Amino acid sequence: MSEGHQRTRSVTFKVTCPYCADGVRYRVRMGMRGATTGSGTVPETCQWCVGRGWLAMNGRAWRYGPQRG
């Protein structure tokens, strides 16, 4: 590499997602089957970190809310 060129690396600081546990978020759902109603927890992919389990400090999730998809 010549003296005039330098390599730059972008550094991303990561923070554990406060909205889920390792990318999985459990939500309470209510349902009916026949004449019986019930509730339970259903695992979903976290919409904030998109299943990664961490958020970038300079990422869009901190500024704009969850990613829609």
N, C-alpha and C positions, 0 to 999 in steps of 0.2 A: 504494500500500500504506500502511496506517496505521502509526503509530509503534509500536503494541503488537505487531505481527506481524513476525517475522523469518523469512527463508528459511534453511533449513539444508541442507547438502549432505553426503551420506555419502561419505567418501573411502575407497577400497579400494587398499591397497598390493599390488602384483603382484610375483611372483618367477618367474623362468623355471623351468619344471618340470624337476626333476633326473632324472626317470624316463623322459623321452622326448626326441625331437628334433622340435620344432614340431608336437607333438600326435600324432606317429606313433611307435609303439614296435614294434621288430622282435623277434619271438620265433622261436626255433629249433623247428622241427617235424620229426618223423620220419614217413615214410609208406611205404606199399607199393603197388606197381603190378605186378600179375602176380607173378612170382617175385623181383622186384628191390626192394630197400629203399634208401632214400635220405633225406637230410635237406636242409633248406633254411631260409631265413628268410622269414617271412610278416609283412607289415605289418599292424598292428592299431591301432585307435584307443586311445590311452592311457586307461586307466581312472582314473588319478589326476586328470588335468586335463580329461578328457572331450573331448580333441581341440583344446583351445584353445592349448596350448603354454605356459601360465602358471598359477600357483596364487595365490589370494588369501591374503595373510598371515593374515587372520582367518577363512579359509574352513574348511569341515568336513573337507577332505582332510588338513589338518595335524593335526587332532584325532582323527579317527575312521578314517582309512585310505581306501582307494579307494572310489569310489561304485559301487554295484552297480546294474545296470540291465538 
